[in-house]
Structures are given as C-alpha cells and as structure tokens.
C-alpha cells in the first residue's frame, strides 16, 4: 500500500480514518510460523483489534484466537474460529461469565484462587482448564504493560503452588494447560526462556498437562533504531529448551503463543487532517481533527508513532507539536520533525493497528472514525464513521 493509496482513501472516506493493510498481518504471521516448530500454535490476541473482518482474515491465515471477554469469544465464533481454536483468559470476572464461555466449549483459563475453588467445587474435573500463573518476572516496555511482576493483578503466584494443589486434590480439577504472560514490548528473548524454565518446573505438579502457553509481548519497532523481538532467535532457543526437556523428562507438551500487537500493529495507518497551525511564543502546534478519543496510546503509554505529512512529503522539515481537538491535553507528539504542515494537509500515524480504534471512545461527544481494510490492492470500508444518532443510540429520554 502506497502513500498515494492512503491519500485516495482519505479523499474518498474522509478523516479521521483507520486503514489496515492486511498483507502486513500475513507477513508477520509467516515470521512466527517459520521461526518455531510446526507443532507450535499461535493465538491472535483479539483485544488488539476486533473488527470482524480482521478476525476473519486472521482465521483464514490459520491462527487461533485468544479472548479476554465473553464478547470476544462470541466475535471469534462469528468470525469462523472453531471452539477448540479459542482460549478464554478473563480476569476479575465472576463464575457466570466463565460458565457462559463453557457453553461455547472453548478452552478456559483461570487466573485466581477464588474462581479456581468455585469452579472446582461446581464442576470438578468434568471440564478441563488452564491455570494462569504469575511467574514474578518483571518484563515489558513500562510498568503499565508489565503483567508478570509481584504486584500484578494477573495470574496465581508461583508461591501459591501448594494452594493450587490443595484445590486440585479436593475438587479433582483437570488442569490440561499452564499459562503465563509477563508483559508487552519484551526485547530480550531470554525472558521467555526464563518463563519456560519455570513452567517446566511447575509441570511436575500437573499430571494431565498437555499445553504450555507463554502469552506474548513480542516487541515491534515504532521508530527508526527501535529493537524488535528477534523471533527467529527466540524460536531457536525455545525449540532447543523444549527438545532438552523432552529428552530429560520423557514428556511432551504443545507450546502456545498469543501475539496481538505483533500481528496487527504495523498494518495500521491512522489518517487525520490538519485543522490549524498555531504558533505561540515557544511552540508551533499542528491541531488535527482527532484526539486521544481516537488514539489514546501517546497520552496513556507515552507511546511513539511516526507521523508523516502525506500532502507535502517534500516540504522543508520543521519542528511541530501535534495535538488534538479534545478539551483536555491530548498531545500526540512533542517537538517532532515533520515536512512542513499546512492547514488541510493529511497526516498519517504509522503503526496504529493495535489498540488504536480498539481503545477509542466518544469522549467530548466526538464521533468514532471509520475503518478501512486494504486487501488485494483495493480499499474496503469495514466500519462506517459514527453518525450523530449513534451518540443517542442507547440513551433513554425521561424528560
């Protein structure tokens, strides 16, 4: 997909608009499948981007699906994923949501002692489950996206192994899988190897174990010079660790990973229009027709997105601070070099496929943007832009 294609989409569909080049998703998926053993399974983390067309495309690639809510499970089934290709990993939900997932016969992952006990007392070993453990490994780009450290709400501490065993023994639980997820933006492949070694140790406590799920957290580059998780190197190390374990223990487990951002981030291009150029005593602002209601990551995670001027790619570089139209501080980029921006120019935010539209809102009663899929050289509208009536859709007037 070229910059001219993006400009054509902006002209036809208006801005703001998310555009997904699905060829990128296919290329990322091939990177994974070519780096690990053929028995390794990859579960797309739906929370990154759940448009039904993206889910259908990922399903056709052969991936399975990782879901964190019952509605993601339902979307996955609607998109064509068979129930044995869906893993449900919620946290802080009550047993009723887990029971609803059971009715769809998907894999169930339990991440706290309370629900483990409730599940065991009610269902015993009649329905096989996964147990999500907290390995106490600090990993990830920053504290907000680290999920395996000692203060995290996710998973059951490895130091509570005796408690897990008591629940298993008293309720006859059938644990067929172990799961861990240490965080996002992991640069060092050895973090995964460290987690895998912990899983090998814990495996001795689960006689019915079939699967080891390592979660994900593969790093993607957001700017020039960024380090990307070397999945080929990781694949070699993981394959060697598993082979050694199998030879020493005589046991075999199927390995699972849950890539989300790694698959869809680079596919996404977020197009906005420059509304105003505002010069103050210290700064030149580019005010665009969007805000953190459409792309919250820069304000929420201090994330970096390359921003380019599609309308004036050969203009002289100038320093801008790019901001949105929300009645809050909603800065996309500080003191950024961009080819000269004029009012009316179309700008593109790169690497916007993961957690872009998915985390959008109607804050300030602004409308959510459209979504477009670029497939086989053609642009397809896959979500209409919100209309004013959508703001009132579920409201009930009593006055």
Secondary structure, DSSP 4 states (H G I P E B T S, - for coil): --HHHHHHHHHHH-SSEEEEEHHHHHHHHHHHHTTS-TT-EEEEEGGG---HHHHHHHHHHT-EEEESSHHHHHHHHHHT--GGGEEEE-SS--HHHHHHHHHTT-EEEE-SHHHHHHHHHHHTTSS-EEEEEE-----SSSGGGB-SSTT-SSSEEGGGHHHHHHHHHHHT--EEEEE---BSSB--THHHHHHHHHHHHHHTT-TT--EEE----B----STT-----HHHHHHHHHHHHHHHHHHH----EEEE--SHHHHTTTEEEEEEEEEEEE-SS-EEEEES--TTT--HHHHH-----EEESTTTTSPEEEEEEE-SSSS--EEEEEEEEE---TT-EEEESS-SSSSGGG---GGGPPPPEEEEEETTEEEEEEPPP-HHHHHTT-----
